[in-house]
Amino acid sequence: MARRIVFHIDVNSAFLSWTSVSRLKNGESDLRTVPAVISGDPDKRTSVVLAKSVPAKKYGIKTGEPVSMARRKCPRLVTAPPDFQLYSKYSAAFMEICRDYTPCLEKFSIDECFLDMSGTENLYPDIVKTAQEIKNRIKNELGFTVNVGVGPNKLLAKMASDFEKPDKVHTLFAEEIAAKMWPLPVSDLLFLGRATAQKLEKISIRTIGELAAADVETLKALVGNKAGEQLHRFANGIDDSPVDDSPREVKSYGHSITVEENVTDLKTANSLLLSLTDAAASRMRAGGCRAYNISVTIRNSAFKNRSHQRALDSPTDVTQDIYAVVKVLFAEIWQGEPLRLLGVTLSDLTKDGGEQISLFGSNERADSEKLKKVDAAVDAIRNRFGDSKLLFGGALGTKRPKKK
């Protein structure tokens, strides 16, 4: 049986890097070399940072904080708007290079993927050299850097790619786990959240190695049977999940944002929710779908999640109609506590081309039809000029966020 080899390719600071590459082609400065952020209109009070350069990070600038605060930390901060059409183009381009080495590629997100390199030893006898080749091709042909993690499964490959950045290749094989992974803080383990890390630290489990050596029954009692078993397996480097290259049916369209500074006021929350709704609805329309179900998710500063959803009598793809429901759902679950995450998901999709009924009755039906025309015009402008060229008024201070 062939030795299993998996690569994890992760673009370094993807949105900022891709914007930088585009700017360089137009003779503008490289955002990666200066304090810079990706955000909406920097002059709007509710504008937030959703991507930052390494030099910006050195000033203490955090993802999710107001741009006004970031500017106080660094008065010469450079800001640039997002462009998701551009990002999709670069995402497809780097994955196309990856497919030159294996047809078995799983897109994990817009800026990362897994490659199953098992059985390619005759073509690529030096697997680390091959990883270096992929990394260098992406850098030389496309202009941005990636990290490549190499391991015997998806878990270890992804853990490896998160080691020192940028522009690096790292390995994490079974014989390297004790030296490279076990000394790391338990919070660094893939899929282990901060709340779980805090529970583990209370029973003196602070490193991945201590988690690997822990009693499984103790872990089950702490976090549940399934989660306890999985944590123990992951801490020991065990992951049998395949690299799934099959096309996936889209069952929902969702966007969420995790902020580094808590959201504490309704105006900022609603601005973010409008941006999230706009991004999700735009993608849904591009997929030719409408949604019967709208849900809102929040996570507070204590890392407690709450969700609320509403089933509609008729499906919709109208941004403002969806946003009206989103605001109601948010008002029903938010108790005024500081928030770390907000999310909007559109599901129970249909491609039925039948007549769309306004969510708010016949009196508003004409307005809803006008809004559909507005959405169509907005989508057309974005398709031609990029996502950053047009935002709804209430979302001018925010970036169209990363999809889930």
N, C-alpha and C positions, 0 to 999 in steps of 0.2 A: 504494500500500500504506500502510495506517494506521501512524503512528508507534507503536512499542511503548512502553507505559508500565506499569510494575509498582510496586505499593505493597508494602512490608513493614511489618506492624503488630506491635509488640512491647510487651507489657504491662510496665510498670516494676515491678521487684521483685514479681512476680506473687503468690506465695503470701502474702507478708507484706502486700501491698496488699489482697488479697481477704479475708484474715482481719481486717484493719483495718476494711474497709467493713462487714463483718458485726458487728464489735464496736461500731462507732459506732451502728448501728441499735439496739443494746441499751443505749445510753447509756454505753458504756465508752470508754476513751481510744484515741486514734489512734496505733497502733504506729509509723506512719511518721514521727512527729515526736519520738520518744524512742528511746533505745538499747533495741532490742528484737530478739528472735530467735524463730524458729519451731523448736521442738524437742519431744522427748518429755518424760518426767517429769524436771524439772530437778534433782530430788534423787537421781536414780540416777547412779552414778559413770560409767556408759557413755553417758549422754545426750550427744548431739552437736548442734552447730549446723548446720542445713541451709538456713537463710534468715536474713538479717539486714537491719536498717534502715540507712539512710545514717548516722544518728547513731551506731549501734553500730559501723559500719565505722571511724569516726573514733577509736574506742578501740583499734583494732587487732584487733578480733574477726574471726575467720576462719571461713569455712564449713568444717565437718567437725571443728573442734576441740571438745574436751569443754566442756560448759556450765559445769562447775566452773572451768575455766580462764578462760572468758569472764567469769564472775562476779568473778573476781579482778581482771580488767582493768577491770570496771565493776560495782561492788557493787550499783548500783541498776538493773541490767539487768532488763527485763521479758521474761518468757517466755510463749509461747502454743503450744498443740498444733496440729498440722496437721489439716485436714479436707478430704480429697480429693473428697468428695461436693459440698461447697460450691465447691471450685475448679472442678469440672466444670460446675457451674451458671453461674458467672461466665464461664468460657471460652465456653460456648455462647451466652451473652448478648451478649458483645462481638462474636463472629463473626456473630451475627444482624444487628447493626447494619451490619457491613461488607457483608453480602449485600444491603443496601438499595442499594448503589452498583454492584455487578456480581455476576452469578451465578457468575463464574469465580473461586472461592476455593479455595486449597489450605491445609489445616490442616497447619502445619509441626510444631507441638507444642501442648501444652495452652495455652500463653500467647503463641503467635505464628502468623501466617498471611500468605500472599501473596495479593494481589488483582491480577488482570490487568485493567487499566483501558484497554487498547488499544481504539481505536474508539469511545470515549465522549466525544470532544471536543465533539460537538454538545450533549450533555447537560451536560458539565462542561468548559467552555472554559478555565477557570483551574485547572489540575491541582493546583497548590500550595494554592490556596484550598480545593479539595475535600478534600485531605489534612488541612488544618486543621479543616475541618468534621467529618470523621470523628473526629479526635482530640477535639474539643470535645464532640461528642455522647456519646462513651463516658465522658468525664469528668463531664458534667452529668447524664446519665441513669443511669449505673452507679456513679459515685463514685470511680473510680480512673483513673490516667493511663496513657497509652501514648506511645511514640515511633512516628513514621511516617517510613519511608525511601522516597524516590521516585527511581526510576531507569529506565533502558531495559531492564533485565533483573533477574532475581532476585538475582544476586550483588551488583550495585551498590546495589539497593534495600536489601538486608540490611546491607551495609557502611554505608550512609547512616544507617540506624536506630540504629546503634551509636555514632554521633557523640554529642555532648553530650546528657546526660539530666538530669532526666526531662521529660516533657510537651513534647516538641519535634517539629518537622517539619524534615527535612533532605533536600536533593536531592543526587544524585551522577550527573550525566549525563556523556557521553563528554568533552565540553569542560571538565569540572570535575575529571577524574581527576588531571591533573598537579598541580593546586593542592591538592586535598583528600585524595587517596588516596596518591599516590606518596611524600609525605614521611613517612608513617606507618611505624612499625617493621614489619618483615616478619612478625613474629609476629601482627600484627593482621589479616592476610589471612585471609579466610574459609576454613575447613577446613585451614589450615596449622598443624600441631601443634608443640609445643615442641621435640620431638626434631628435626624437620625444620628448624625455625628455627635450632637450634644448629649443624646441618650447614651451613646457608647462611652463618651468621656466620663459620664457619671459613674460608670462601673470600671473606670481606669483602663479603657481601651482607647489608646490615643494614636496608635500607628496601625498601618495596614498589616504589619507582621503580627501585632497583638491580636488583631481581628482574626487572622488566619489560624492562630493557635487557640482561639477561644472555644469554649464548649458550645456545640451547636444548639443544644437544648436551652442554654442560657440565652442565646441570641433569639431563638424562637419565642421565648417568654417575653423578651424585650420588645421585639418589633413584629411578631407574628410568624407563623410557621413558614409560609412561602418566602417572605422577605428575609427571614433569618437564614434559611438554607441558601438562598441566592447570595447573600452577603458573604457567607462563609466560602462558597464556591469561588466567587469573584476574588476574594482576598487571597485564595490559593491559586489564582490564575486559570481557573477552569471555566470555559465557555464553549458550548457546543453549537451555538447559533450559526447558521449558514450565511454566506454572502448571498443575498437574495437579489438576483438580477432580473426578476420577473417584473413586467409592468404592473403598476399598482393602480387599482381603481380609486379615483378620488371620491371619498365619502363625506368630506367636509372641507370647508375653507376657513382657516383660522389664523389669527395673528395675536401675538402677545408681546408684552414688554416687561422686562424686569429692570427696575430702577435701583441705582445705588443709594440715592437719597429718597426718603419716604415721600409719597404723595399724601398731602394732608388737607388739601382744599378741593372743593367741588369743581371750581373752574379749571384747574389743571387736570383733574381726573376726566372731566367731560371733553377737554381738548384731546387728551390721549385716546379716549374712547372713540371720538369721531375719526381720528387718524387710523385707528385700528379697524373700525367699521369700513372706512373708505378703502383701505388696502384689501381687506377680505372680500368686500363686494365687487371691487374691480377685478380681482382674480376670478371670482365666481362667474362674472359676466363673460370674461374671456374664455371660460370653459363652457359657456353656453348653458349654464345652470341657474336655477332659482331655488330658494330654500324655504322649507316648511318650518324649520326650527331655528331659533336664535338663542344663544346662551352667552352669559357673561361669567367670567371667573375672576376672583380676586384672591390675593394672598397678603395677609397682614404682616406686620413687623415681627410677630411671634411665629411666622411661617405656618399659619393655619389657613387652609384653602376653603373657600366657599364658592359655590356655583349656583346659578339660577337660570332657568330656561323657560321659553314660552313656545308652544306649538301654535302655528298659524292656521287659520281656516283655508287660506289660499297662499301659494308660494309667492315670494317677491325677490327681486334683485335690485330694488331701488335703494340707493345709499341712505337717503334721508328718511325713508320709511323704516328701514332697519335701525337706523340710529335712534329714532324716536322710541322704539321698543328697547333698545340697549340702555337708554337713559332711565327708563322705568325700571328695568331689571336691576340696574346698578343701585338705584335709589332704594330698592326693596331689600338689598342684601348688605349695603354699606352702612356701618354703624358709627362712622366718623373716625375710626381708628386709622393710624398710619398704614399705608399700603406699600408693598414691595413689588407687586405684580398685578397687571390688569390684562385681561384677554377677552377676545370676542370670537365666537365660533358660529359658523353658519352650516347647518347640516340638514339631514333628511331631504336630499337634493332631488330635483326632477329636471329633466330636459323637455318636458311636455311644453309644446308651443302654444297651448291654449291661452285664452284670454286671462289677463292678470287683473285681479280685483284689488282695489285699494284696501289697505289694512284699516282704514278709518272711516269707511262708509261711503255712500254715493256722493255726498257733498264734497268730499275731498278727492274724488276720483279724477276730476279734470286736473287738479294740481298734481296728482301722482303721475299722470301722463306727461305733464310738463317736466316733472323731475326725471322721468325716464329719458326724455330727450336731452336734458342737461347731462345725465350720466353718459349717454351715448356720445355727446360732444366732448366731454371730459376724457373719456376713453380714447377717442380718436386723436385728440391733441397729445395725450400721453404716448400713444403708440407711435406718433410721428416724431415728437420732440423729447420724449423721456418723462419719467414719473415726476421729476422735480419741477416741471414747468407749470403745474397747476395743482393747487390744493384748495379744499373748501376753507372758507373764511375762518371758521372756528379751529381749524387744524393748521393754520399757517405757522404756528409756533412749534410744530412737531414734525418729526420724520415719519414717513410711512414705514412701519416697523417690520421686523423680521417675521416671516411666516413660521408657523409651528410645524 
